[in-house]
């Protein structure tokens, strides 16, 4: 049975990976309450520790969960229980946290308003940077190995600040339009704001239970949070992260709810563009005008947390672009007029023109292209899109005027990330999957030929290239607990420096992000 404004059985089945709840013993539940609930919450929604729900634990295998419960987690408050609990009891707890809860958890405006953590008032922040590095050539480096973040000087390639982050950051760092503030979103729904002038945290709020990513509006006023659980989008005031509005993500007929695959800002359009996992629609949400008092009452005052009459749900209007196919991974052209998305059948891609609100082309993009990591550049006087594939050993190069394939560049295996810069003739792509996962290809954008294959650390994944603001250096992550950032000269392709780090999964240059460089993700 499907009921308006509730989760459909289909959506729930997708959310919980289609698995039914196994019987959990009363002893296991009692052990959880005694040893785990204080940090992870009585309902496993998280607290001091992360949420322990199936969707939040997708990156943690059961055997590793057993190991962590037994021995604890390095550089966190998670202690080991190997001397307190038996192996059988630990196995029971590990199985329990992968079971869906009996009832779908709720996380709306009330819960978000109650969640902020007090940090540094904006009035206490300095007017100028307290460091000597170029504020626009900083990198945010996410170290997933021990859940830390490093701020890197992009000129000297030296760490400036390293701090513990929320558990399992996801979707990359985002910045205010002037590059001063950094925003991070965690898998557990926490959104954190940091001051890159003084290297301190400004504010935090929990805007969901299982979050995909966040986006910053082009004018810097708003943060939009995309959630898998609950099926919502949460709009925050970027200044203090107070919630403004929670959007329930429902189909037009009100019968089907959907997880949110991703949200991105489209600055020239003054809007957020949203991809949905379970509904064949794209949403575009306009943020161009400030909320105003409405007739016969006032809107919810998010700054004071008080209700002042009824909320006007026409604020931040949602425009639905109806599709025949699902679109849950997408890419903008540089004009933000077109959305290029992967089809779920893994056999093709689709181009949606946001101005006319419909699909205008089908692209030959088999093998699950990772369009969120696509780049654009000019080839023989024409704009092209280049993207790796998650299930095919190739990079596709697409003409963005006629949407035809120019070339498929054969690689040593499926790739995940591709990057370039306006000031380099080369594009870099990793070979993330398969026996050659330690390889990266360097492709000449002028000839569409691989000119060099680099292996930063034999046997270990080399991935996620990012350039400094000038395109002088290319930084590569060695994805390993004993990993590193490897810095290459972008012109000679020779190694310059190696900085040890704990599984540095991603790095994000301030300038490239705020200028929406064609060579990086937006």
C-alpha positions, -999 to 999 in steps of 0.1 A, spaced: 0 0 0 13 34 -9 2 65 11 8 101 3 38 116 22 50 83 35 77 60 22 66 35 -4 75 -2 0 96 2 -31 116 31 -18 121 13 16 133 -18 -2 158 3 -21 169 21 10 175 -10 31 190 -29 2 160 -52 0 169 -72 31 143 -82 57 151 -77 94 167 -108 110 156 -116 145 178 -98 171 181 -114 205 171 -95 236 207 -100 249 221 -82 218 196 -54 223 206 -51 259 243 -51 251 237 -24 226 218 -3 251 246 -8 277 277 -3 256 267 15 224 236 37 229 253 65 248 275 74 217 254 60 188 219 68 201 192 45 214 177 42 179 211 40 162 207 74 146 241 86 159 252 111 185 289 115 195 295 85 173 281 79 138 247 65 129 247 27 128 222 20 101 226 -1 69 228 29 45 253 47 66 276 16 69 278 8 32 316 14 32 321 -7 63 321 -45 58 307 -67 85 341 -83 93 356 -48 97 328 -39 120 336 -69 142 372 -58 143 363 -23 153 339 -34 181 367 -58 193 397 -34 191 383 1 188 391 27 161 424 45 161 422 83 166 386 83 178 367 78 211 356 44 200 370 19 225 374 -18 220 352 -43 238 373 -74 232 381 -79 269 345 -72 280 324 -91 254 327 -126 240 333 -132 203 297 -144 199 283 -112 216 305 -90 193 293 -109 163 257 -104 174 262 -66 178 279 -64 144 250 -82 128 225 -60 146 238 -27 133 233 -39 97 196 -45 104 170 -18 94 151 -3 123 116 -14 129 102 21 120 115 46 94 134 73 114 122 109 112 145 139 108 128 171 99 128 208 109 124 201 146 153 177 148 175 199 127 167 230 148 176 210 180 209 197 166 233 227 163 266 225 181 279 259 194 313 269 181 327 303 171 305 333 165 310 351 132 317 383 152 348 367 167 364 359 134 394 379 121 391 403 92 422 390 75 439 356 72 461 347 102 484 327 79 506 337 51 495 312 24 474 323 -6 438 319 6 427 309 -29 454 283 -34 445 262 -4 435 226 -7 411 207 15 423 171 18 400 145 32 419 117 50 393 89 53 418 66 70 414 82 104 386 107 96 407 139 96 410 168 72 442 186 62 444 221 48 473 223 24 493 253 12 491 250 -26 522 270 -32 546 253 -8 527 220 -7 529 220 31 501 211 56 489 241 75 461 226 97 450 191 104 418 184 124 394 155 132 362 156 110 328 140 114 326 103 105 327 95 68 327 128 49 310 125 15 306 146 -16 337 168 -14 345 202 2 324 232 -8 334 269 -4 318 303 -1 320 323 -33 349 343 -19 368 312 -8 368 322 29 346 295 43 347 258 38 316 235 42 318 197 47 290 172 47 292 138 64 274 106 56 256 110 89 240 142 79 263 166 97 271 199 79 301 218 93 314 253 85 351 263 89 369 296 87 399 293 64 413 326 77 417 315 113 415 277 109 386 271 133 352 256 131 323 281 130 291 261 131 276 226 128 241 212 123 227 178 115 204 181 85 197 144 78 204 108 88 221 95 56 233 124 34 247 122 -1 262 157 -6 258 194 -1 258 224 -24 265 261 -18 243 287 -37 261 309 -62 255 339 -41 268 322 -9 236 326 11 223 290 12 234 255 17 213 227 3 216 192 17 207 161 -3 195 131 19 190 94 13 174 92 47 149 106 52 138 114 17 144 151 20 163 181 9 172 205 37 179 242 30 203 260 55 213 296 60 250 296 51 259 322 77 250 301 107 237 268 93 202 274 108 175 254 88 152 274 66 131 247 50 128 209 46 115 197 12 98 163 13 109 146 -20 77 131 -34 65 123 -69 41 147 -85 11 125 -77 22 123 -41 24 85 -40 62 78 -43 90 92 -22 126 93 -33 161 93 -21 181 123 -34 211 112 -55 228 146 -56 223 183 -55 245 209 -73 243 247 -75 238 263 -109 251 298 -103 241 314 -136 205 301 -130 203 311 -93 191 276 -86 199 242 -71 195 213 -95 186 180 -79 189 144 -92 165 118 -77 171 81 -72 136 67 -73 116 92 -94 122 100 -131 124 137 -125 150 165 -121 141 192 -97 153 228 -100 149 250 -69 151 288 -73 169 307 -46 170 341 -63 148 360 -38 149 362 -1 119 348 18 94 376 26 65 379 50 33 366 33 -3 376 34 -21 369 67 11 358 85 48 354 84 71 326 75 90 304 99 118 326 114 148 303 111 171 328 128 151 328 161 137 293 157 102 307 163 70 301 143 55 333 130 23 322 113 23 295 86 52 287 64 46 297 28 55 266 8 58 286 -24 91 300 -11 120 285 -30 97 270 -57 104 236 -71 103 232 -108 99 196 -120 115 184 -152 97 152 -160 117 124 -177 110 89 -190 142 75 -175 158 78 -141 188 101 -138 209 98 -106 243 110 -117 248 141 -138 271 167 -151 266 204 -162 280 220 -193 298 252 -187 267 273 -195 246 253 -170 219 251 -197 224 213 -201 224 184 -177 241 153 -190 230 123 -170 237 86 -170 207 62 -176 202 35 -151 204 7 -177 241 15 -181 237 15 -219 233 52 -227 233 88 -214 207 115 -218 210 153 -223 183 175 -206 179 211 -216 169 230 -185 157 260 -204 131 240 -223 126 214 -196 130 182 -215 154 156 -228 169 167 -262 195 139 -269 206 104 -262 244 98 -259 263 66 -265 276 61 -229 276 25 -220 296 10 -191 282 33 -164 299 66 -170 309 85 -138 296 118 -150 300 135 -116 337 133 -124 334 144 -160 354 174 -174 351 197 -204 377 212 -226 381 224 -262 391 200 -289 397 212 -324 376 243 -317 346 225 -303 336 220 -266 338 183 -255 329 163 -225 352 135 -213 342 110 -187 356 77 -173 334 46 -169 328 25 -138 323 -7 -157 343 -2 -189 380 3 -195 376 35 -215 372 73 -215 345 86 -237 349 120 -254 316 135 -265 311 165 -288 289 189 -268 274 206 -299 260 175 -316 263 150 -287 281 124 -308 310 103 -296 343 116 -310 365 89 -295 366 61 -269 401 61 -254 410 26 -242 424 24 -207 439 -3 -185 406 -6 -166 375 12 -154 381 46 -139 365 68 -112 380 103 -114 391 125 -143 407 160 -139 424 187 -159 430 225 -158 428 253 -183 466 258 -181 477 223 -189 474 203 -222 468 171 -202 439 154 -186 445 127 -159 423 97 -153 427 69 -128 423 31 -133 404 26 -100 392 -10 -105 410 -41 -115 446 -54 -115 460 -21 -128 444 0 -100 478 16 -93 479 32 -127 469 67 -139 468 77 -175 478 111 -188 459 121 -219 469 148 -243 438 169 -249 451 180 -283 454 145 -297 432 124 -274 461 100 -270 475 86 -238 510 100 -235 521 85 -202 510 60 -176 521 68 -140 521 44 -110 526 65 -79 527 35 -56 529 0 -71 501 -22 -59 481 6 -43 452 26 -58 463 59 -72 433 83 -78 416 116 -76 439 141 -93 435 177 -85 454 208 -97 466 239 -79 450 271 -89 476 278 -116 477 243 -132 514 240 -122 511 210 -100 489 178 -102 482 161 -69 474 124 -68 461 104 -38 475 70 -28 444 54 -13 459 35 16 462 39 54 499 44 48 491 66 18 503 99 5 497 129 -16 520 127 -45 528 160 -62 537 160 -99 550 188 -121 520 192 -145 543 201 -174 571 175 -171 549 148 -154 577 142 -130 572 136 -92 581 167 -71 571 158 -36 554 131 -15 534 140 16 524 111 39 487 109 48 461 85 60 441 74 30 437 108 13 405 101 -7 400 135 -21 414 170 -24 397 202 -34 414 235 -45 396 266 -34 402 287 -66 393 259 -90 361 252 -71 348 288 -67 357 297 -103 339 265 -115 370 254 -135 362 232 -165 388 207 -153 372 199 -120 339 188 -106 313 214 -96 
